[in-house]
Amino acid sequence: MEIFVAGEQDHQTTVSVPAHPAVISPQDPTLVIGSSLTAACTVNTDSHLSAEDLYWTLNGRRLPAESYKVLNATTLSVALAHLNGSKQQSGDNLVCHSRDGGILAGSCLYVGLPPEKPVNITCWSKNMKDLTCKWAPGTEGETYLHTNYTLKYKLRWYGRDNTCQEYHTAGPYSCHIPKDLALFTPYEIWVEASNRLGVAVSDVVMLDVLDVVTTDPPADVHVSRVGDLEDQLSVRWTSPPALKDFLFQAKYQIQYRVEDSSEWKVVDDVGNQTSCRLAGLRPGTVYFVQVRCNPFGIYGSKKSGIWSDWSNPTAASTPRSERIPGVCDPKSGEQNSTLRRELKQFFGWVKKHAYGCSNLSIKLYDQWRVWLQKSHKTRNQVGSTQR
């Protein structure tokens, strides 16, 4: 092959460039899974090779000779049937070799599926100035081809299309819009998926930034004992700092579990307090506790808000029971039996209402529990001295 290069004073210089020893056709095809392909390798006549001197490999594996066909003296074809998805998104390597193993030409095979419509778009804002959205790639997900996902958004009535730029901030299918968002105005948000086989567009989601505000988990979670009360723990935390300057309310949830269990129990009715008393716990047991926050009512928003992540687990143990095993309560008179029955009823009522962090019932419950434990200690001490 010869090309001409311009030189000084507009003279042309002829430079010899070696031709490719062979070419493959079709070159870099894109195919749907299950398709068949016949590819041909034609060697340059200057290479002094013939079709009988050639063989094929796919991803480094030699293809069987029975799939070959000599089309003419310089062309050898290979037939590939029922192709599977590409092993890698950059394509499968179909290579034509000379008899001695030399590489003569190559082609990339892109075998996969067109993208599906992205689904499950969810968005949240941490400071009312930004927005993070994530989505799922569709029911199947895997296309076996490099697939681009583009999140787009615009003001609902009069905005122009904008494209999100910061991808993979909250997982593989996510994007972060850091600033320049309007409040009190709904946005339209959607995701476009595209690859070599087509384009798919999600449904449009409409939202107001004020309706999707969340926070970081509550900070400084502390769990401690409540004096000698063997079935209670006190939980305290501080509000997330990010939204202190905004007009909003917050509600909290607590979940806790014992050390040797994976089952969490949830306390829903904490309200907007930043402390709670857990009652009805097992004595001498280690508990793990977590707290999360849900801001709502920001600048009058009617939406319920989005729960934050749970705080990191905080551990504490309840006091061990000081009752002496095998010591029976002394017999009591009828008056004590009546009092015990009334206290048992009172205990059931208080325990039921204290579970949800009711301050009034907790105060009464504390008084009753202190009295009860002192009573048990006195009885145990009397029992010990009489034995």
Buried (B, 14 or more C-beta within 10 A) or exposed (E): EEEEEEEEEEEEEEEEEEEEBBBBBEEEBBBEBEBEBBBBBBBBEEBEBBBEBBBBBBEEEEBEEEEBEEBEEBBBBBEBEEBEBBBEBEBBBBBBBBEEEEEBBBBBBBBBBBBBBBEEBBBBBBBBEBBBBBBBBBEEEEBBBBBEBBBBBBBEEEEEEBEBEEBEBBEEBBBBBBEEBEEEBBBBBBBBBBBBBEEBBBEBBEBBBBBBBBBBBBEEBEBEBBEEBBBBBBBBBEBBEBBEEEEBEBBBBBBBBBEEEEEEBEBEBBEEBBEBBBBEBEBEBEBBBBBBBBBBBBEEBEBEBBBBEBBEBBEBBBBEBEBBEEBEEEEEEEEEEEEEEEBEEEBEEBBEBBBBBBEEBBEBBBEBBEEEBEEBBEBBEEBEEEE
